[in-house]
Amino acid sequence: MLIKPFKYKLLAIPVLLAVIATSFATNIQTVDSHNETVAQSEAVVVVEPKTLFTADELQTLVFAQATKYGANPSEVFRTVKCEAKQRMIDGVIYYDAAAKSDYPEESYGLAQWNLPAGNTNHEGTRVTHAQATDAEYSVGLMAHYFSQGKKGKWSCYRKLYA
């Protein structure tokens, strides 16, 4: 049995807001004595969702979601900036979509969804950890709540607009 040489390909995958993840994948073909391919496999590339956002990236995301749901973009943006956990990396402030609150109430993501509180998503079921830490989904759901007048669910909104 002969094995053809590995072929290396560089895969570049654009992710939300122009973040690119790259990985090497290999094609392996096994051939039999008649030089016919009998097996082929390719490495699987897993791209993790974007979790760190600069203020400009966050503003772009929030304004798009607020506009989509008919909420006030400035109110949603200020509230998210207040709610979201910040991380300083190389002198740049990032907002962390995967972060858990510093308090024991089990709140996650940019919108700090409190999971035990039983907040519901678009489908009418409880917000999951995956939804709370998915930046686009989380901010979109917050904008949806804002458009329905349910802004007071967020302590930062109450603090900013009281």
TIPA-875611 format. One line per 4 residues: their letters; for each residue z, y, x of N, C-alpha, C, O, CB. Coordinates in steps of 0.02 Angstrom, whole numbers, plus 50000, padded with zeros to 5 digits. Atoms other than C-alpha are relative to their C-alpha. Glycine has a CB too. Layout:
A = Z/Y/X/Z/Y/X/Z/Y/X/Z/Y/X/Z/Y/X | ... $
This chain:
MLIK = 50000/49941/50042/50000/50000/50000/50000/50062/50044/50040/50068/50091/50061/50000/49952 | 50004/49938/49963/49951/50171/50068/50031/50056/49961/50029/50057/49899/49927/50016/50018 | 49973/49940/50033/50039/50334/50031/49963/50060/50028/49961/50072/50088/50078/50007/50011 | 50036/49940/49979/49936/50493/50035/50051/50051/50026/50109/50050/50005/49958/50030/49942 $
PFKY = 49954/49949/49974/50013/50638/50132/50025/50045/49943/49990/50056/49893/49966/50043/50054 | 49972/49954/50049/50126/50756/50036/49959/50063/49997/49933/50087/50048/50074/50017/50017 | 50032/49935/50009/50047/50911/49966/50056/50047/49977/50091/50032/49928/49941/49997/49947 | 49948/49953/50018/50164/51061/49959/49969/50060/49963/49919/50087/49984/50039/50024/50062 $
KLLA = 50023/49943/50039/50142/51196/49830/50059/50048/49993/50116/50026/49982/49972/49980/49931 | 49949/49950/50012/50240/51357/49818/49992/50023/49928/49940/50049/49909/49995/50060/50051 | 50001/49980/50070/50283/51391/49637/50040/50064/49993/50099/50066/50011/50028/49944/49955 | 49965/49937/50014/50329/51569/49589/50003/50008/49925/49951/50008/49892/49965/50062/50035 $
IPVL = 49992/49996/50072/50399/51587/49414/50033/50066/49983/50090/50077/50000/50042/49940/49974 | 49968/49937/50019/50427/51760/49342/50052/49988/49946/50041/49948/49900/49947/50051/49977 | 49946/50006/50048/50589/51777/49245/50011/50069/49971/49989/50119/50000/50065/49972/50033 | 49985/49937/50035/50650/51913/49125/50010/50057/50049/50049/50052/50097/50061/49992/49956 $
LAVI = 49994/49938/49961/50630/52087/49201/49981/49992/50073/50013/50019/50117/50071/50026/49995 | 50032/50006/49934/50526/52035/49352/50042/49967/50054/50032/49982/50113/49981/50067/50023 | 49964/50039/49950/50651/51920/49438/49960/49937/50011/49940/49904/49963/50074/49985/49978 | 50042/50057/49986/50557/51783/49525/50040/49946/50037/50073/49960/50087/49938/50021/50041 $
ATSF = 49969/50056/49966/50623/51612/49571/49945/49959/50031/49894/49946/49998/50045/49957/49951 | 50051/50042/49969/50524/51508/49694/50030/49934/50022/50090/49929/50037/49968/50037/50060 | 49978/50066/49980/50535/51326/49739/49940/49961/50025/49883/49976/50008/50035/49963/49941 | 50054/50044/49977/50434/51194/49829/49999/49938/49957/50051/49910/49940/50009/49982/50074 $
ATNI = 50008/50063/50037/50365/51048/49731/49954/49956/50040/49912/49980/50078/49972/50013/49928 | 50042/50046/49963/50285/50893/49800/49963/49954/49951/49989/49933/49900/50041/49958/50049 | 50040/50049/50037/50147/50784/49732/49999/49937/50043/49980/49940/50102/49927/50026/49984 | 50001/50063/49963/50165/50603/49784/49955/49953/49961/49967/49939/49902/50072/49970/50010 $
QTVD = 50044/50048/50032/50025/50483/49747/50003/49935/50039/49997/49934/50101/49926/50027/49997 | 50000/50065/49969/50038/50299/49782/49935/49965/49981/49916/49965/49923/50063/49957/49978 | 50064/50033/50013/49876/50203/49799/50006/49927/50019/50044/49908/50063/49942/50034/50038 | 49999/50071/49984/49845/50017/49799/49946/49985/50053/49915/50031/50080/49989/49957/49937 $
SHNE = 50047/50020/49948/49733/49918/49918/49928/50018/49984/49886/50020/50029/50004/49926/50013 | 50067/49980/50019/49578/49970/49819/49994/50076/49997/49945/50102/49971/49981/49969/49933 | 49999/49927/49997/49622/50153/49845/50001/50032/49931/49973/50086/49921/49939/50024/50038 | 49992/49973/50067/49664/50180/49661/50072/50024/49991/50119/49992/50014/49981/49948/49947 $
TVAQ = 49933/49972/50012/49809/50287/49608/50038/49956/49952/50013/49939/49898/49995/50072/49974 | 49959/50041/50044/49950/50183/49535/50063/50037/49976/50094/50016/49927/50020/49936/50035 | 49940/49962/50021/50091/50311/49524/49994/50070/50027/49968/50082/50081/50066/49966/50025 | 49999/49930/49978/50111/50498/49534/50062/50032/49971/50081/50020/49913/49934/50038/49977 $
SEAV = 49941/49964/50025/50264/50606/49520/49999/50071/50028/49970/50084/50081/50066/49964/50019 | 49996/49931/49977/50299/50791/49536/50071/50024/49989/50103/50009/49938/49948/50046/49961 | 49932/49974/50006/50463/50878/49568/50005/50048/49942/49958/50084/49927/50021/50034/50066 | 49987/49956/50056/50539/50971/49422/50035/50063/50026/50084/50057/50064/50042/49965/49945 $
VVVE = 49970/49937/49979/50580/51154/49449/50041/50027/49941/50014/50037/49887/49946/50051/50023 | 49957/49973/50052/50727/51220/49350/50015/50073/50017/50037/50089/50072/50067/49959/49994 | 49988/49929/49989/50740/51408/49330/50061/50021/49958/50061/50014/49897/49937/50043/49981 | 49940/49977/50035/50910/51476/49286/49986/50067/49967/49949/50107/49995/50060/50005/50049 $
PKTL = 50011/49935/50032/50915/51621/49163/50031/50057/50041/50079/50047/50078/50029/50000/49929 | 49975/49941/49965/50943/51795/49232/50069/50017/49972/50078/50020/49911/49951/50060/49992 | 49933/49984/50023/51127/51839/49226/50026/50067/50026/50073/50095/49997/50048/49947/50021 | 49976/49936/49973/51147/51997/49331/49947/50054/49988/49888/50046/50003/50014/49994/50076 $
FTAD = 50044/49945/50019/51073/52162/49272/50024/50065/50029/50083/50081/50024/49995/50005/49923 | 49983/49932/49980/51069/52333/49351/50004/50042/49937/49985/50020/49883/49947/50030/50051 | 49995/49956/50059/51103/52480/49235/49932/50013/49970/49925/50014/49908/50033/50068/50020 | 50068/49988/50026/50916/52514/49220/49973/49938/49964/49942/49945/49911/49953/50020/50057 $
ELQT = 50023/50061/50032/50877/52332/49180/50037/49989/49934/50007/49968/49884/50010/49939/50047 | 49959/50008/50060/51019/52327/49055/49976/50048/49945/49970/50029/49887/50074/50012/50015 | 50024/49951/50048/50957/52486/48972/49934/49978/49968/49924/49984/49908/49992/50069/50033 | 50064/50025/50025/50782/52413/48955/50010/49944/49949/49980/49944/49896/49955/49975/50058 $
LVFA = 49985/50056/50045/50850/52254/48877/50032/50024/49935/50010/50005/49881/50046/49950/50035 | 49963/49976/50058/50970/52344/48759/49955/50041/49954/49955/50032/49893/50060/50041/50021 | 50043/49957/50042/50843/52474/48700/49948/49958/49963/49932/49972/49906/49966/50054/50043 | 50049/50043/50033/50715/52337/48663/50032/49963/49941/50003/49959/49887/49970/49950/50050 $
QATK = 49967/50038/50053/50839/52234/48561/50025/50046/49944/50019/50028/49885/50059/49961/50029 | 49977/49953/50051/50914/52385/48471/49942/50024/49957/49949/50029/49896/50036/50061/50033 | 50059/49979/50037/50741/52444/48422/49976/49944/49954/49957/49956/49897/49943/50022/50049 | 50022/50058/50038/50695/52269/48363/50042/49992/49936/50015/49975/49883/50005/49936/50043 $
YGAN = 49956/50010/50057/50846/52263/48247/50018/50064/49962/50057/50061/49914/50064/49967/50023 | 49988/49938/50036/50848/52446/48193/50069/50030/50012/50095/50066/49969/49990/49988/49928 | 49935/49972/49982/51012/52490/48280/49990/50061/50044/49936/50071/50073/50044/49948/50035 | 50003/49941/49957/51050/52651/48374/50004/49976/50073/50056/49950/50094/50059/50050/49984 $
PSEV = 50001/50026/49932/50999/52608/48554/50055/50030/50045/50084/49995/50086/49933/50014/50031 | 49949/49968/49958/51119/52734/48633/50069/49972/49986/50108/49960/50032/50000/50076/49989 | 49935/50028/50017/51270/52667/48538/50007/49929/50026/50059/49911/50054/50009/50000/49924 | 49997/50069/49976/51228/52487/48580/50006/49999/50076/50045/49961/50104/49937/49960/49978 $
FRTV = 49999/49998/49927/51196/52530/48763/50068/50021/50027/50095/49989/50072/49946/50048/50026 | 49934/49978/49977/51359/52626/48786/50053/49947/49987/50098/49937/50028/50019/50066/49965 | 49951/50051/50016/51456/52488/48700/49993/49940/50047/50043/49913/50071/49991/49977/49927 | 50011/50056/49955/51376/52350/48805/50025/50018/50070/50058/49977/50102/49925/49981/50003 $
KCEA = 49977/49980/49933/51408/52447/48966/50076/49998/50005/50104/49981/50058/49975/50071/50017 | 49927/50001/50001/51591/52462/48916/50026/49928/49996/50075/49911/50029/50026/50041/49941 | 49977/50069/50011/51609/52280/48860/49986/49953/50059/50028/49912/50077/49968/49972/49937 | 50023/50048/49950/51513/52191/48998/50040/50006/50064/50062/50060/50085/49926/50011/50015 $
KQRM = 49965/50003/49936/51598/52136/49157/49952/50023/50055/49893/50004/50056/50027/49928/50014 | 50041/49973/49945/51535/52226/49312/50017/49965/50065/50074/49945/50078/50010/50076/50007 | 49991/50028/49932/51509/52155/49486/49965/50046/50049/49909/50068/50037/49972/49927/50004 | 50030/49960/49947/51476/52254/49644/49972/49952/50053/50009/49912/50081/50052/50051/50031 $
IDGV = 50033/50041/49949/51350/52171/49761/49959/50046/50043/49913/50079/50019/49956/49943/49967 | 50035/49957/49951/51290/52261/49917/49995/50072/49976/49943/50104/49983/49930/49972/50012 | 49997/49931/50021/51341/52428/49844/49966/50015/49933/49962/50073/49913/49970/50042/50051 | 50034/49991/50064/51249/52401/49679/50043/49969/49945/50068/49914/49952/49928/49969/50001 $
IYYD = 49963/50026/50057/51338/52381/49512/49953/49959/49956/49899/49982/49937/50033/50058/49959 | 50037/50044/50044/51276/52235/49409/50044/49984/49939/50105/49980/49945/49978/49934/50036 | 49967/50021/50061/51321/52188/49230/49987/49925/49993/49929/49904/49994/49976/50040/49938 | 50004/50073/49996/51357/52001/49218/49997/49968/49930/50045/49970/49892/50060/49972/50038 $
AAAK = 50010/50030/50066/51286/51911/49066/50037/49934/49992/50047/49911/49935/49926/49988/49988 | 49966/50064/50003/51378/51750/49109/50076/50006/50004/50111/49955/50003/49974/49954/50054 | 49929/49990/49986/51550/51826/49133/50045/49987/49939/50025/49998/49882/50011/50069/50024 | 49947/50008/50050/51708/51781/49038/50046/50061/50007/50055/50087/50062/50040/49931/50010 $
SDYP = 49955/49942/49997/51827/51921/48992/50061/49985/50043/50077/49927/50055/50021/50020/49928 | 49938/50008/49961/51983/51950/49095/50059/49984/49955/50114/49970/49980/50013/50063/50040 | 49947/50014/50048/52085/51923/48938/49995/49929/49976/49943/49898/49982/49998/50050/49941 | 50001/50070/50020/52133/51755/48866/49964/49984/49935/49969/49927/49911/50070/49976/49995 $
EESY = 50029/50014/50066/52032/51772/48705/49933/49964/50001/49903/49955/49948/49991/50064/49964 | 50062/50038/49997/51878/51676/48767/49939/50039/49978/49900/50015/49936/50007/49938/49958 | 50059/49959/50014/51749/51815/48758/49951/49995/50058/49972/49995/50116/50019/50074/49986 | 50050/50011/49948/51585/51793/48852/49940/50045/49991/49924/50069/49936/49978/49927/49998 $
GLAQ = 50065/49968/50000/51426/51882/48900/50001/50076/49999/50055/50107/50001/49961/49977/49943 | 50007/49927/50000/51361/52060/48897/50033/50031/49939/50061/50086/49944/49926/50019/50002 | 49971/49973/50062/51420/52084/48717/50071/49975/49989/50103/49991/49939/49957/49982/49941 | 49933/50028/50004/51584/51991/48749/50015/49969/49932/50061/49989/49897/50051/50055/50015 $
WNLP = 49990/50037/50063/51569/51872/48602/50063/49959/50005/50070/49918/50051/49938/49956/49983 | 49938/50037/50003/51740/51804/48558/49987/49934/49963/49981/49933/49902/50057/50042/49965 | 50020/50063/50029/51702/51620/48529/50050/49972/49948/50028/49950/49896/49990/49949/50054 | 49954/50027/50050/51863/51566/48440/50003/50042/49936/50027/50017/49885/50069/49996/50030 $
AGNT = 49996/49958/50059/51846/51712/48318/49951/49978/49945/49957/50000/49888/49985/50073/50019 | 50046/50027/50050/51705/51620/48230/49944/50047/49981/49918/50043/49925/50038/49982/49939 | 50057/49957/50014/51572/51756/48242/49939/49957/49987/49930/49905/50019/49988/50050/50058 | 50058/50039/50017/51411/51695/48166/49936/50029/50029/49931/50090/50039/49993/49993/49924 $
NHEG = 50064/49980/49972/51235/51701/48237/49949/50010/49944/49968/50011/49885/49974/49947/50051 | 50054/49989/50049/51068/51731/48149/49993/49942/49951/49973/49952/49893/49934/50011/50035 | 50007/50059/50043/51072/51554/48079/50061/49989/49956/50062/49943/49915/49988/49938/50044 | 49940/50007/50041/51244/51578/48002/50051/49951/50027/50100/49935/49994/49981/49980/49931 $
TRVT = 49952/50045/49968/51331/51459/48122/50037/50038/50055/50018/50094/50072/49964/49937/50030 | 49960/49966/49949/51461/51501/48254/49960/50014/50063/49918/49974/50084/50061/49957/50017 | 50032/49983/49936/51402/51590/48411/50023/49949/50052/50083/49936/50058/50017/50074/50022 | 49983/50050/49948/51395/51461/48551/50008/50034/50068/49989/50092/50076/49945/49946/50004 $
HAQA = 49994/49974/49932/51437/51485/48734/49931/50016/50029/49922/50068/50061/50038/49949/50046 | 50068/49989/49975/51252/51468/48777/49969/50063/49971/49936/50101/50007/49955/49939/49985 | 50027/49939/50031/51205/51605/48653/50036/50062/50026/50005/50113/50038/50006/49996/49923 | 49961/49943/49976/51347/51719/48710/49981/50021/50070/49984/50080/50087/50074/49984/49997 $
TDAE = 50017/49984/49931/51291/51707/48891/49925/50007/50012/49904/50017/50069/50027/49946/50046 | 50072/49987/49997/51104/51722/48854/49992/50075/49986/50002/50097/49930/49958/49956/49949 | 50000/49926/50004/51077/51908/48887/49959/50025/49940/49983/50066/49901/49972/50030/50063 | 50043/49976/50053/50932/51934/48767/50028/49982/49931/50030/50023/49886/49930/49972/50008 $
YSVG = 49973/50022/50065/51008/51832/48626/50064/50038/49983/50072/50063/49927/50014/49924/50001 | 49935/49969/50010/51182/51906/48647/49993/50074/49980/50025/50097/49932/50042/49994/50063 | 50010/49929/50015/51125/52087/48649/49962/50009/49935/49976/50054/49896/49962/50035/50058 | 50037/49998/50063/51002/52054/48508/50046/49989/49940/50039/50023/49889/49945/49949/50000 $
LMAH = 49953/50014/50055/51140/51982/48400/50048/50059/49991/50065/50077/49934/50040/49935/50014 | 49957/49940/50005/51252/52131/48441/49962/50056/49963/49990/50088/49919/50022/50024/50070 | 50040/49948/50032/51111/52250/48390/49992/49984/49925/49993/50030/49884/49930/50005/50033 | 50005/50020/50071/51091/52150/48228/50065/50018/49963/50062/50046/49908/49987/49923/49995 $
YFSQ = 49936/49982/50029/51277/52171/48192/50006/50076/49992/50029/50100/49940/50058/49974/50043 | 49998/49927/50004/51264/52358/48231/49957/50026/49943/49977/50071/49907/49976/50031/50067 | 50045/49978/50054/51117/52376/48111/50029/49987/49931/50009/50018/49882/49932/49966/50007 | 49967/50015/50063/51226/52301/47975/50066/50038/49991/50104/50026/49944/50013/49924/49995 $
GKKG = 49940/49960/50005/51366/52426/48007/50063/49965/50025/50118/49988/50012/50010/50020/49930 | 49942/50038/49976/51479/52297/48092/50016/50017/50073/50029/49973/50114/49986/49924/49994 | 49990/49976/49931/51504/52403/48249/50073/49994/50022/50087/49984/50081/49978/50072/50006 | 49929/50000/49985/51694/52402/48238/50027/49934/50026/50085/49930/50045/50037/50018/49939 $
KWSC = 49979/50064/49972/51700/52220/48293/50015/50006/50075/50052/49966/50103/49947/49946/49988 | 49993/49992/49928/51692/52284/48473/50052/50055/50015/50046/50111/49991/49932/50018/50032 | 49948/49953/49981/51846/52368/48546/49972/50060/50037/49996/50116/50029/50053/49966/50042 | 50030/49944/49963/51736/52474/48660/49967/50049/49952/49969/50109/49963/49949/49974/50051 $
YRKL = 50030/49954/50049/51642/52543/48510/50054/50043/49969/50047/50104/49962/49961/49960/49945 | 49944/49963/50030/51807/52591/48429/50027/50052/50048/50045/50108/50028/50055/49953/49978 | 49974/49954/49949/51864/52671/48592/49952/50057/50013/49973/50115/50020/50013/49962/50066 | 50050/49949/49985/51702/52765/48622/49986/50047/49941/49973/50106/49951/49935/49967/50021 $
YA = 50022/49962/50058/51669/52824/48444/50055/50013/49949/50039/50031/49892/49944/49965/49967 | 49945/49988/50046/51841/52840/48365/50011/50074/49986/50056/50092/49947/50064/49970/50026 $
